[in-house]
Amino acid sequence: MQSEIYHNTLIYNSQLVDKSFINNFSLNDGIVVYEVIRIIEGIPLFFEEHLMRLHFSANLTGNKIVMSDSEVSHSIHQLIIENQIFTGNIKLMLQFKNNGLVSFYCFFIKHNYPTDLQYENGVIVKLFQTERQNPNAKLINSNYKKETDLFINESLIYEALLVNKNGWVTEGSKSNVFFIKGNLLFTAPKSMILSGITRKFVLKSAHLSYIDVIEECVNQKDIQFYDAAFISGTSPKILPISSIENVSYNVNNPILRKMMADYNEEIENYIRKNV
């Protein structure tokens, strides 16, 4: 855990501490739910949506968050001011220990945002055969992270798309995935994935633009039949996919580009309202 903390100061149980304070802390005790929130101009982007999902993840594991949303918000702003970092990613973690105690952590992590060129030309992704247990909850799973990160690094790709035992493409290792064919937008059903905050805004944009959304998985053997594809998430926002395996896609698809423009407008509006 300590290696993940980007700066020396973090929040532990609503108190500012040095990261050396948690040297001997183990995340293997109990269950850990988490969220990653993007900070833009010192504003935690879509804070309310992330807190709702944090509560949802805790509830799915049979636990309850005892901190108020205002306490979590205060911790985030305290961390931003203390570190004087106004752009980046903050990780929130709640550890429900086997002895009944609950620990709260809040700290900056390293971020990797796409370049302008990647937004323009798209990114390369590949298929990875694996499934997440309890996919609806955002849980710490060290083995899953190691496996997917290793595959991404060794394959020299931006993201791995998960494929289950039946050959269905469900989601990215750290993102949601969408496919476009004609005026139809395809994405895995909510029951099979961790439904991202950005995904929610994509569905909203599609509804307002009269684009039909088909919530069903694409099979890995059918990926060549789609016009375009993209991933969505906290760090990538909406990012075109240029190819999956040996299948190339149109990164300038008009529906894709509209989704990108609409989401950027959502971000601008949220920042403007919360300055």
C-alpha positions in Angstrom: 0.0 0.0 0.0 2.7 2.5 0.9 4.3 2.2 -2.5 1.0 3.4 -4.0 1.0 6.7 -2.0 2.3 9.4 -4.3 3.1 12.1 -1.7 4.3 11.9 1.9 1.1 13.1 3.6 -2.1 11.2 3.7 -5.4 11.1 5.6 -5.8 8.2 8.1 -9.1 8.1 10.0 -9.6 11.9 9.3 -6.1 12.8 10.6 -3.2 14.0 8.5 -0.2 11.6 8.9 3.1 10.8 7.3 3.0 7.8 5.1 5.7 6.2 7.3 2.9 5.9 9.9 1.3 3.1 8.0 4.5 1.0 7.3 3.1 -2.1 9.0 -0.5 -1.8 7.9 -1.9 -4.8 6.0 -4.8 -4.7 3.6 -5.2 -8.4 3.9 -7.2 -8.0 7.1 -10.9 -8.0 6.1 -12.4 -6.3 3.1 -11.3 -3.1 1.4 -13.6 -1.0 -0.8 -12.2 2.0 -2.7 -12.8 4.9 -5.1 -10.4 6.9 -7.3 -11.5 10.5 -7.8 -10.0 12.9 -10.3 -9.0 16.3 -9.1 -9.3 19.2 -11.6 -8.5 22.8 -10.4 -8.7 21.5 -6.9 -12.3 20.2 -7.4 -13.0 16.5 -6.8 -14.8 15.7 -10.1 -18.3 14.1 -9.7 -17.7 13.7 -5.9 -21.3 12.9 -5.2 -21.4 10.1 -7.8 -18.2 8.5 -6.4 -19.5 8.6 -2.8 -22.7 6.9 -3.9 -20.7 4.1 -5.4 -18.5 3.8 -2.4 -21.6 3.3 -0.2 -22.9 0.8 -2.8 -19.6 -1.2 -2.8 -19.7 -1.3 1.1 -23.3 -2.4 1.1 -22.6 -5.2 -1.3 -20.0 -6.6 1.1 -22.4 -6.4 4.0 -20.7 -3.3 5.5 -21.8 0.3 6.1 -19.8 3.5 5.9 -20.1 5.3 9.2 -18.3 8.5 8.1 -20.6 11.3 6.8 -20.1 12.5 3.2 -19.1 15.9 4.6 -16.3 14.2 6.6 -15.0 12.5 3.4 -15.2 15.8 1.5 -13.3 17.6 4.2 -10.6 15.0 4.2 -10.1 15.3 0.4 -9.9 19.1 0.6 -7.5 18.9 3.5 -5.3 16.6 1.6 -5.3 18.9 -1.5 -4.4 22.0 0.6 -1.7 20.2 2.6 0.0 18.8 -0.5 -0.7 21.8 -2.7 -1.7 19.6 -5.5 -4.7 20.7 -7.6 -4.6 18.2 -10.5 -4.3 14.5 -10.1 -6.0 11.4 -8.7 -7.0 10.7 -5.1 -7.8 7.3 -3.8 -10.3 6.7 -1.0 -10.1 3.4 0.8 -12.3 1.9 3.6 -11.0 -1.2 5.3 -13.5 -3.3 7.2 -11.4 -5.4 9.4 -12.2 -8.8 10.8 -12.3 -7.5 14.3 -15.0 -5.0 13.4 -12.9 -1.9 13.2 -13.0 0.3 10.2 -10.0 2.3 8.8 -10.3 5.2 6.3 -7.4 6.2 4.0 -7.2 9.1 1.6 -4.1 9.8 -0.5 -2.8 10.9 -3.9 -1.8 8.2 -6.3 0.2 8.5 -9.5 -2.0 9.2 -12.5 -1.5 8.4 -16.2 -3.7 10.6 -18.4 -3.9 10.0 -22.2 -2.0 12.5 -24.4 -3.6 14.7 -27.0 -2.3 12.4 -29.6 -3.9 9.4 -28.0 -7.3 11.2 -27.9 -6.8 12.0 -31.6 -5.5 8.6 -32.9 -6.8 6.2 -30.3 -5.1 3.5 -28.3 -4.2 -0.1 -28.8 -5.9 -2.6 -26.4 -5.9 -6.4 -26.2 -8.2 -9.2 -24.9 -7.3 -10.8 -21.6 -9.0 -14.0 -20.4 -10.1 -13.3 -16.8 -13.1 -12.5 -14.6 -13.5 -10.4 -11.5 -15.4 -11.9 -8.6 -18.2 -9.7 -7.3 -17.8 -7.3 -10.3 -20.4 -4.7 -9.1 -18.2 -3.8 -6.0 -15.0 -1.8 -6.2 -12.8 -4.0 -4.1 -9.0 -4.2 -3.5 -7.8 -7.4 -5.2 -4.0 -7.5 -5.3 -3.7 -10.6 -7.5 -6.1 -9.3 -10.1 -4.2 -6.0 -10.3 -0.8 -7.7 -10.6 -2.0 -10.0 -13.4 -3.7 -7.3 -15.5 -0.9 -4.8 -15.0 1.7 -7.4 -16.0 -0.3 -8.2 -19.1 -0.6 -4.6 -20.1 3.0 -3.8 -19.5 4.3 -6.9 -21.4 1.9 -6.3 -24.3 2.8 -2.6 -24.6 -0.8 -1.6 -24.7 -3.0 1.0 -23.0 -5.7 -1.3 -21.6 -6.7 -4.9 -21.3 -10.3 -5.9 -22.1 -11.6 -8.7 -19.9 -13.1 -11.8 -21.6 -15.1 -14.3 -19.5 -15.1 -18.1 -19.8 -17.9 -17.8 -22.4 -16.0 -15.4 -24.6 -17.9 -12.3 -23.7 -16.0 -9.0 -23.6 -17.2 -7.4 -20.3 -15.1 -4.4 -19.4 -11.6 -3.0 -19.2 -9.2 -3.8 -16.4 -9.7 -0.2 -15.2 -12.4 1.1 -17.5 -15.7 0.3 -19.2 -15.8 -0.5 -22.9 -18.3 0.5 -25.6 -18.7 -0.7 -29.2 -20.5 1.3 -32.0 -22.3 -0.1 -35.0 -24.4 2.3 -37.1 -26.5 4.3 -34.7 -26.3 1.6 -32.0 -24.1 1.7 -28.9 -23.2 -1.6 -27.2 -22.0 -2.1 -23.7 -22.1 -4.9 -21.2 -25.1 -5.0 -18.8 -24.6 -3.4 -15.4 -25.0 -6.7 -13.6 -21.7 -8.0 -15.2 -19.4 -5.1 -14.6 -18.2 -2.4 -12.3 -20.4 0.4 -13.7 -18.2 3.5 -13.9 -19.1 7.1 -13.3 -18.0 8.1 -16.8 -20.1 5.2 -18.2 -23.2 6.8 -16.6 -22.6 10.1 -18.5 -22.0 8.2 -21.7 -25.5 6.6 -21.3 -27.0 10.0 -20.5 -25.4 11.5 -23.6 -26.7 8.7 -25.8 -30.2 9.1 -24.4 -30.2 12.8 -25.1 -28.8 12.2 -28.6 -31.4 9.6 -29.5 -28.7 6.9 -29.8 -30.0 3.5 -29.0 -28.0 1.7 -26.3 -27.9 -2.1 -26.3 -26.8 -3.4 -22.9 -25.3 -6.7 -23.9 -21.8 -8.0 -24.2 -19.9 -8.3 -27.5 -18.4 -11.7 -28.1 -14.7 -11.8 -28.8 -15.3 -13.6 -32.1 -17.5 -10.8 -33.3 -15.3 -7.7 -32.6 -14.6 -7.2 -36.3 -18.2 -6.4 -37.0 -18.2 -3.1 -35.2 -17.4 0.4 -36.6 -15.8 1.9 -33.6 -15.0 1.3 -30.0 -13.9 3.3 -26.9 -13.2 3.0 -23.2 -14.4 5.2 -20.5 -13.0 5.9 -17.0 -11.8 8.4 -14.4 -8.3 8.8 -15.9 -9.0 8.2 -19.7 -12.3 10.0 -19.7 -13.6 8.8 -23.1 -10.8 7.4 -25.2 -11.0 6.0 -28.7 -9.7 2.5 -29.4 -7.7 2.3 -32.6 -7.4 -1.5 -32.5 -8.2 -4.7 -30.6 -5.9 -7.5 -31.5 -5.7 -7.3 -35.3 -9.0 -5.4 -35.7 -8.9 -1.7 -36.5 -11.6 0.8 -35.8 -12.7 4.3 -37.0 -11.4 6.7 -34.3 -13.3 9.6 -36.0 -16.7 7.9 -35.8 -19.2 10.8 -35.3 -21.0 9.1 -32.4 -17.7 8.5 -30.6 -16.6 12.1 -31.1 -19.9 13.4 -29.9 -19.6 11.3 -26.7 -16.2 12.8 -26.1 -17.4 16.4 -26.6 -20.5 15.9 -24.4 -18.4 14.4 -21.6 -15.9 17.2 -21.7 -18.8 19.6 -21.4 -20.1 17.8 -18.4 -16.7 18.2 -16.7 -16.6 21.9 -17.5 -20.1 22.5 -16.2 -19.3 20.6 -13.0 -16.1 22.5 -12.3 -17.8 25.8 -13.0 -20.6 25.0 -10.6 -18.2 23.9 -7.8 -15.5 26.6 -7.9 
